[in-house]
Each structure stands twice: as C-alpha cells, then as structure tokens.
Amino acid sequence: MKPILDLNAFDVAATANLDARLASSVRRRSGLFGAASVLFYDHPLEFVRAEGCWLYDAAGNAHLDAYNNVPCVGHCHPRIVEAAARQLAAINVNTRYLHPAILDYAERLLATLPPALGNVAFTCTGSESNDLALRLAAQFTGGAGIIVTESAYHGNTAAVTAISPASFKRGGPPAHVRVIDAPRADSPDGSAVAAALASQVTAAIDDLGRAGIRCGALIVDTIFSSDGVYADPPGFLRAAVEAVHRAGGLFIADEVQAGFGRTGSTFWGFARHGVVPDIVTMGKPMGNGHPMGAVVTRPEILEAFCATVGYFNTFAGTPAAAAAGLSVLDVIEQEGLMANTHAVGGHLLAGLRELGLRHPVIREVRGAGLYIGVELTPRSDALATRVINGLRARRVLIGAAGRDGNVLKIRPPLCFSAVHADTLIAALDATLSALAP
Amino acid sequence: MKPILDLNAFDVAATANLDARLASSVRRRSGLFGAASVLFYDHPLEFVRAEGCWLYDAAGNAHLDAYNNVPCVGHCHPRIVEAAARQLAAINVNTRYLHPAILDYAERLLATLPPALGNVAFTCTGSESNDLALRLAAQFTGGAGIIVTESAYHGNTAAVTAISPASFKRGGPPAHVRVIDAPRADSPDGSAVAAALASQVTAAIDDLGRAGIRCGALIVDTIFSSDGVYADPPGFLRAAVEAVHRAGGLFIADEVQAGFGRTGSTFWGFARHGVVPDIVTMGKPMGNGHPMGAVVTRPEILEAFCATVGYFNTFAGTPAAAAAGLSVLDVIEQEGLMANTHAVGGHLLAGLRELGLRHPVIREVRGAGLYIGVELTPRSDALATRVINGLRARRVLIGAAGRDGNVLKIRPPLCFSAVHADTLIAALDATLSALAP
C-alpha cells in the first residue's frame, strides 16, 4: 500500500532540480519543519493570492484548483472573510460563556441532519471529531473493535491514526482494528457491492468476536475518498450498517470529505445511501478554512460519555467559528452551490468518461457531485504521478488516492463551473495524449 | 479529586434560579449541546463585546477579565484581527503548498527556544500538540510509560485524556500512566520541593519498570496550573528532568499555560527552571484566539516518528495562522508585555499576599508573572466557588484550580495593568469580608 503522505509528494532529494529561488525556499522549510515537511508535486507550488477556484503564483499565473475542498464555497469568499473578521473584532470567547451565534449555528446544522441526531459537540478539526467519535462509540457500546476500509484515512491523532490504514509507512493498525476491502463494484452493474461490503463487515465482526473484542463501530468516509472514491450504487452502505447494528455496534459517518453538499444530490454523503448514522463527524469544509469541526450524535450517546470524562474544547464553537460556519451555510444556500455541484459534477463525470473512451489508461471514472476519482491502469502510482504533474504543468491542480495511488482525485471548490470542468478535461486530454507510449 | 470540568461549573439543575431570558438561553443550549454543555458561574455570563481586559454584557456592564489566557495580548486586539483578516482575504491554503509567512513565523518562534529544539510541527490545538508529543516520545524512546502530576490536564484527545488525571469523573488513568504529587512546597523555604519531585519521579520510573513498562516521558505544565499553580523555587524541575533523562525518557514541557511570556521573567515556563525540554508543546495563547498550536523538538525525534506515520494537519500552519502568530509575537515585543507581566504580576502577588494577612481563609498565594494561584482553606471547593461567584457578582472574572478545587486561578490577559490588579484585589477583599463567618 502507498502511504497517504507519500501520494503526490515532493521528493526532498530532488531539491537540486528546482530553480535557485524555489530550492532555497524548500531547503529553508526542510530546516524548520524537518522530516515532517510534506509538499505537493515534483515542482512545489507557492501561491500569493486566491479567489474562487483560482490560485495565483507570484508571477501572476492562474492555476485552476480542482483539488481543495477546505475552501468549499471558493477561496477567500468575501462573505466568509467579512463575517469572521467582524466577529473577531467584536468578541471571540470560549463556550463556557453563553453566546447566541453558536446556538444559531448549531440549530442550522442540526436541521440538515436526521432528527434523531439531536446533539452537537464542536471541535477544531476532523481529527478531533473522529477521536471523540471513537470514544463515544466505545463508551456507549462497551465495544473496542473498529472496522475500517483498506485505505481509510480518518485523521492524525493517536487514536485516529490507529484506525487509518493509509497512514502507516511501517506496520499497520493495532489488534482492535479490522480492515475490510474498499467497496469496489466488481459486477458490471455494481449490484454486488452492497452484499460484498456487508459480508466483509460481518466477517470482521465475527473475527473480532473470536479475538474476544466486541464491535464498537464501523466508520467510513461516505465517499471513500482515500480508498479511491466509491459512490455507486447509492444505498450500498445500508446492509453493512444493518450488520453493525445487529452486532450492537454503531455506524460513524465521517463526513469530513463528503459533507456540506459535496456529492451534489444530498447535503451529507450518508444520505445518498439512505442510512441514519449514530454519529456524524465533520471537519474540512465546515468553516471554508476557519479551523472547525463537529460531532453530531444522539443525546444518550453523548450523555454516556460525559458521565466518564466529558468534553470541552477551548477553540471550538467560538463566536468566530459560528460566524464562519453560518456564512458557509448561507453561501451554499444562496449561491445554489448544491445544484451547481450536481450539474457541474455530472458534466465533469460525463466528460471524463468520454475521455476514457479515447484513453485506454483510464480504467474507470467514479464519483458523485464534485468528488470524482479517475482510476488509471496499471495499478501503480507511477502513471498517476506523471499525469498529476502533467496537469500541474498545465496549471490544473488535482491529487491522488487509492490503495495503490493510481486514482486521480478531483475535488474542486463547489463553485467550480462547466467552463472550469472543460478546462480540466482539455488539460487531462492533452496530458494523457503527451504521455510517451 | 474534583474533575476539572466540574470546577466553577454552572449546575444545569439550577436553571430555574435564573431570570427568564437567561434560563431560556441555557435551556436552548442544553437542548443543542446535551450533556456536553459546560458553563461557568452560578449565573452564566453572556458577552457581546470585548476589548483589552474587559468583557461587556448586553446591558453594557464591563467585567474585568482576570481569567482568559487565550486572548493573551488582549481581547480583539486590532493588530491581530487586522493581520488575520488581511491574510484570510488574500490566501489561506494548507502547508503542502509553500508560503513564506509560516516559515517566517517558524523562525521567529524557534528563535525564542533553546537551539537544540530545531524543528516545529504545527497543529490546531494544545490537545493535538500533546497528542503528537506523546507519540514522538514513545517512538523515540521505545517507552510507553508516562509520568504526570496529580491534577494534570493536558487536553481532550483519547491519548491525552488518558494522561490527564483531572479529566476523570470516574476511574483514572490507564496502566502506562504514573501519577505523582503536585510540587508542593512543604518546607518553609521551598527547598525540599526539587528533591521531593525528583524522588517521586524516580519512584514512578521504578514502578513502571516493575510493571515491565519503560519510561517514555515526564510531561508537566510548567506552571502546574490545574494542580493549583506551583512556581517556586525556580529550578525545582531540574532534578526531576535529570532523573527522567537518566532512565532514557524524554521531558515534555507543556507550555499551553505558561508559554508566551505568561510568567513574566522568561518567555517559556520551563526556562524559569533552567531546563531544556526534549519536546515543547504550545496552544491557547499562540494566536490570541486563532486556533493554533505547535510541537517543537529536536530533528532526530521528529525524524524517528515520520519514518512510521508522519504528520500533516490540514488547518495547521496556514498563512492565516502564521499572520495571527506573527502579530502576537510582534505585540508582545512592541507593547512590552513581558515587562508588564513581570511588573503587574509582582504587584498583584504582593497585594494578594497582603490580603492574606487580613483574611485567614487565604492559606497561600503562589505564582509567577500573571499566573497566580490563591489557595484557600479548608481544602474543599465550596469556599472557592463562593468566592469566585462573589467576584463574578462584583464583575471580576477568575476561575478555580487544584486537586480539591480550593485554589483561585488568576490568569488575565498580559495587558493587565496595576489599576486592573487593584480592582481585582479590592473586589476580592470585599468578597472575603462579606463571607458569613
């Protein structure tokens, strides 16, 4: 397996290939960040300005951003910047004081979710959200066992790294974790996906049981992004969730990737599958860049946990976070970004599939809304890395995903237009055509 | 022991005692946040505006903030608000792209630290910082054992909660954690503190060894805030740190509380003790409210960890975080806040000690700079809670700390003036005088 931090990563040994200014910047950074310095692309990028779906370098070149989902309503959206700045100037205290903005936001957020999920706990990152979710599940069920997919990535804390197979450069998840296959559609119409997934989940529950470990939760990123993007057929999660519930475990929907309208037809990724999670976790797009996350769950699940240690997070749920979060919801609604995501995502998917007819290295194009994976063949990251860097040279930015790193990951801001989509398709066409045979 | 979330906490069962508007707001909040809703004071506070050391309620009443260390250079400081807002409007991407601001900030930050600590990894919260620090220590030393003080609080992730005795409402830390006494100065001149602390650390190392667990690290908040604030005599940490090093363990200085000039005479709390940590963790005051944290360590420690899983944090080290962090360092320097902290802290300490001569419920006044603990007698939180709420009624805000919750925690923004200090002292005098005998 290709560790997630190695996908599309700049090789610091190649610094000598860069021009003097860039090389000096990379060296300065390596000196300060040490072994934890991770950069994208074979020629790292430095941007000075951003707007909508565009990132601008110091020379004024515009790069089309088809990768970043944090600025979900567009880079530096003036409404979000203004709302956060206004709040930062007025007051920004922690949630042990009352403030109406976070209550307004909590109500707006919960209104987008199934009514059973009545409580929200705010965090600062998706990692903190998943870390808390794991403890809620363990406390409520008494089960320590966790089931994850083969290349799952759920964040960077100790507990969450343990359930993220994609994070391991050496070794793998510890004994309480069971790893199942990504939900591949091996049958032509995808009808076997649901059954295969449910049978893998059942086998994992049984295997945990044999080891004396009760199943606490199945957790999935509902668009399976790091697994390589698996969206179809909608509903394939249902039988797996039922199997976990039958075993007394919870279903945690990690919506860090698929949430906030990203998949176009539903506001949450789990909703495409017609399931109701026990816990929903959120992060990246929530504040369009303001560091914020959340865990939404049933009151009794939170209550069981709060009887043991409780939860408070200093930077979470502040008036500034509420202002950013509220304005993101406003913009998604008022700028019709879900409809845009649905329409442009469909256009992009169709265009990429059409490209697949002419370029045999494209094995499959998958996705929903503006979360699209283009699986290349053969199953190795070498070709994907060339394609991603070819696109980067053409000033179109995407990333990589999948167990073998052979899936192009396309995940632009939700204000991506049909013109942007056509630019991406043309650049990919040119890149693939330029590949040496 | 009194769990930290219960200290100075509003009892939701007392909602009926509040006026209708406040009661309705508390109920609305309880409905949304459920069991995780934690508020301060017997009458929760709602503020609409803040500036410097003042928090204003909707009626325009000013409350003197002698508690919040997140807005370290003052609430809503215009320089920090402006710097963050300007950067949010220009560009705010993750660190897999190059940006000079975070390198400038990393250099400025590392320049305040011992030269051996050459690398920094940015996070979003102090909890994330300590979570990473624990893993760095475990990987580098091969030791899983962690030594903490009796009422330590290091954050809210699963791994960090496990080493935070103050967090447990039921049970306590797991088998790899050893809990030692707070560094109480039981000898009249405090000279026995260092020896007692070192001997406790050595005993903990031995006890871990008998359980087959190697010592990975000693971690302390260098002002021992949740333990009840222990500052003197400077240097008392040295022998304990040497004992841990002899055992092959690391010393992690948690500077979330004591860092960024808080203790007045040195920029970092560990520096008062003349020790060089292996890992330094940061959070709360770093961005004056922007959610940011950091782990600073020796390059070889980070390298060992990055060979196993590595570290990347989407919201950490962004240009906006760098802008906030840089402007905090600028303001501390240009407004002379360390000198102010030293002077006003000394004035406040002297005034509180003078008060202790007249009020026998004051057992001891401890602290450094603007981190002060006033220990009340008897050893129970009942009196401290009355005093804190008495001060709150007089519009002066402080908190509680210590194993038994009997220590008044005074920790204002660093721009606290002598006039503010006198206001606090007068209000405490009046509050103590008004206590029924």
Contacts between the chains, C-beta under 8 A, distances in Angstrom:
chain1	res1	chain2	res2	distance
A	3	B	309	7.7
A	3	B	310	7.4
A	5	B	309	7.9
A	5	B	310	4.5
A	5	B	312	5.9
A	22	B	98	7.8
A	25	B	98	5.6
A	25	B	100	7.4
A	25	B	103	7.5
A	26	B	98	7.3
A	28	B	103	5.7
A	29	B	98	6.8
A	29	B	103	5.8
A	31	B	118	7.6
A	32	B	103	6.1
A	32	B	106	4.2
A	32	B	107	6.6
A	32	B	110	6.9
A	32	B	118	8.0
A	32	B	119	6.8
A	32	B	120	6.2
A	33	B	95	7.9
A	33	B	106	7.1
A	33	B	119	6.4
A	33	B	120	6.8
A	33	B	121	6.9
A	34	B	118	7.2
A	34	B	119	3.6
A	34	B	299	4.6
A	34	B	302	4.6
A	34	B	303	6.4
A	34	B	306	7.7
A	35	B	119	7.7
A	35	B	299	7.2
A	35	B	302	5.1
A	35	B	303	4.2
A	35	B	305	7.6
A	35	B	306	3.7
A	35	B	307	7.6
A	35	B	310	7.6
A	36	B	119	7.2
A	36	B	121	4.8
A	36	B	302	5.6
A	36	B	306	5.6
A	36	B	310	6.5
A	36	B	311	4.9
A	36	B	312	7.6
A	38	B	95	7.6
A	38	B	96	5.8
A	38	B	310	6.9
A	38	B	312	5.4
A	39	B	96	5.7
A	39	B	97	7.4
A	39	B	98	6.8
A	40	B	96	4.5
A	40	B	97	6.6
A	44	B	97	7.2
A	44	B	98	5.4
A	45	B	97	5.2
A	45	B	98	6.7
A	46	B	97	6.5
A	46	B	98	3.8
A	46	B	99	6.5
A	46	B	100	7.7
A	47	B	91	5.7
A	47	B	93	6.3
A	47	B	97	5.9
A	47	B	99	7.3
A	48	B	90	7.4
A	48	B	91	6.4
A	49	B	90	5.7
A	49	B	91	5.3
A	50	B	90	7.6
A	50	B	91	4.3
A	50	B	92	7.6
A	50	B	93	6.8
A	55	B	91	7.4
A	55	B	93	7.2
A	55	B	97	7.9
A	68	B	93	7.0
A	68	B	94	7.8
A	70	B	94	7.0
A	70	B	314	6.4
A	70	B	315	7.6
A	71	B	92	7.6
A	75	B	91	6.9
A	75	B	92	7.6
A	75	B	93	7.9
A	76	B	88	6.7
A	76	B	89	5.5
A	76	B	90	6.8
A	76	B	91	6.6
A	76	B	92	7.0
A	78	B	89	7.4
A	80	B	88	8.0
A	81	B	85	6.7
A	81	B	88	4.7
A	81	B	89	4.8
A	84	B	85	7.4
A	84	B	88	6.5
A	85	B	81	6.7
A	85	B	84	7.4
A	85	B	85	3.6
A	85	B	88	6.9
A	88	B	76	6.7
A	88	B	81	4.7
A	88	B	84	6.4
A	88	B	85	6.9
A	88	B	289	7.0
A	89	B	76	5.5
A	89	B	78	7.4
A	89	B	81	4.8
A	90	B	48	7.4
A	90	B	49	5.7
A	90	B	50	7.6
A	90	B	76	6.8
A	91	B	47	5.7
A	91	B	48	6.5
A	91	B	49	5.4
A	91	B	50	4.3
A	91	B	55	7.4
A	91	B	75	6.9
A	91	B	76	6.6
A	92	B	50	7.6
A	92	B	71	7.6
A	92	B	75	7.7
A	92	B	76	7.0
A	92	B	289	4.8
A	93	B	47	6.3
A	93	B	50	6.8
A	93	B	55	7.2
A	93	B	68	7.0
A	93	B	75	7.9
A	94	B	68	7.8
A	94	B	70	7.0
A	95	B	33	7.9
A	95	B	38	7.6
A	96	B	38	5.9
A	96	B	39	5.7
A	96	B	40	4.5
A	97	B	39	7.4
A	97	B	40	6.6
A	97	B	44	7.2
A	97	B	45	5.2
A	97	B	46	6.5
A	97	B	47	5.8
A	97	B	55	7.9
A	98	B	22	7.8
A	98	B	25	5.6
A	98	B	26	7.3
A	98	B	29	6.8
A	98	B	39	6.8
A	98	B	44	5.4
A	98	B	45	6.7
A	98	B	46	3.8
A	99	B	46	6.5
A	99	B	47	7.2
A	100	B	25	7.4
A	100	B	46	7.7
A	103	B	25	7.5
A	103	B	28	5.7
A	103	B	29	5.8
A	103	B	32	6.1
A	106	B	32	4.2
A	106	B	33	7.1
A	107	B	32	6.6
A	110	B	32	6.9
A	118	B	31	7.6
A	118	B	32	8.0
A	118	B	34	7.2
A	119	B	32	6.8
A	119	B	33	6.4
A	119	B	34	3.6
A	119	B	35	7.7
A	119	B	36	7.2
A	120	B	32	6.2
A	120	B	33	6.7
A	121	B	33	6.9
A	121	B	36	4.8
A	124	B	124	4.7
A	124	B	125	5.1
A	124	B	128	7.8
A	124	B	291	4.7
A	124	B	315	7.2
A	125	B	124	5.1
A	125	B	125	7.5
A	125	B	128	7.0
A	125	B	313	7.1
A	125	B	314	7.1
A	125	B	315	5.8
A	126	B	314	7.5
A	127	B	128	7.0
A	127	B	313	7.4
A	128	B	124	7.9
A	128	B	125	7.0
A	128	B	127	7.0
A	128	B	128	7.0
A	128	B	156	7.6
A	128	B	157	6.7
A	131	B	157	4.8
A	131	B	158	5.5
A	132	B	156	7.8
A	134	B	158	6.7
A	135	B	158	5.5
A	135	B	161	7.9
A	156	B	128	7.6
A	156	B	132	7.8
A	156	B	311	6.2
A	156	B	312	6.7
A	156	B	313	5.8
A	157	B	128	6.8
A	157	B	131	4.8
A	157	B	157	4.7
A	157	B	158	7.0
A	157	B	159	6.7
A	158	B	131	5.5
A	158	B	134	6.7
A	158	B	135	5.5
A	158	B	157	7.0
A	158	B	158	6.8
A	158	B	159	3.9
A	159	B	157	6.7
A	159	B	158	3.9
A	159	B	159	6.2
A	161	B	135	7.9
A	161	B	309	5.6
A	167	B	309	4.7
A	167	B	310	7.5
A	168	B	308	7.5
A	168	B	309	6.0
A	169	B	307	6.5
A	169	B	308	6.0
A	169	B	309	6.2
A	169	B	310	6.7
A	170	B	307	7.0
A	170	B	308	5.4
A	171	B	308	7.2
A	283	B	314	7.6
A	284	B	314	6.1
A	289	B	88	7.0
A	289	B	92	4.8
A	289	B	315	7.7
A	289	B	318	7.2
A	289	B	320	7.1
A	290	B	291	8.0
A	291	B	124	4.7
A	291	B	290	8.0
A	291	B	291	4.1
A	291	B	292	7.8
A	291	B	315	3.7
A	291	B	316	7.9
A	292	B	291	7.7
A	299	B	34	4.6
A	299	B	35	7.2
A	302	B	34	4.7
A	302	B	35	5.1
A	302	B	36	5.6
A	303	B	34	6.5
A	303	B	35	4.1
A	305	B	35	7.6
A	306	B	34	7.8
A	306	B	35	3.7
A	306	B	36	5.6
A	307	B	35	7.6
A	307	B	169	6.6
A	307	B	170	7.0
A	308	B	168	7.5
A	308	B	169	6.0
A	308	B	170	5.4
A	308	B	171	7.3
A	309	B	3	7.7
A	309	B	5	7.9
A	309	B	161	5.7
A	309	B	167	4.7
A	309	B	168	6.0
A	309	B	169	6.2
A	310	B	3	7.4
A	310	B	5	4.5
A	310	B	35	7.6
A	310	B	36	6.5
A	310	B	38	7.0
A	310	B	167	7.5
A	310	B	169	6.7
A	311	B	36	4.9
A	311	B	156	6.2
A	312	B	5	5.9
A	312	B	36	7.6
A	312	B	38	5.4
A	312	B	156	6.8
A	313	B	125	7.1
A	313	B	127	7.4
A	313	B	156	5.8
A	314	B	70	6.4
A	314	B	125	7.1
A	314	B	126	7.5
A	314	B	283	7.6
A	314	B	284	6.1
A	315	B	70	7.6
A	315	B	124	7.2
A	315	B	125	5.8
A	315	B	289	7.6
A	315	B	291	3.7
A	316	B	291	7.8
A	318	B	289	7.2
A	320	B	289	7.1
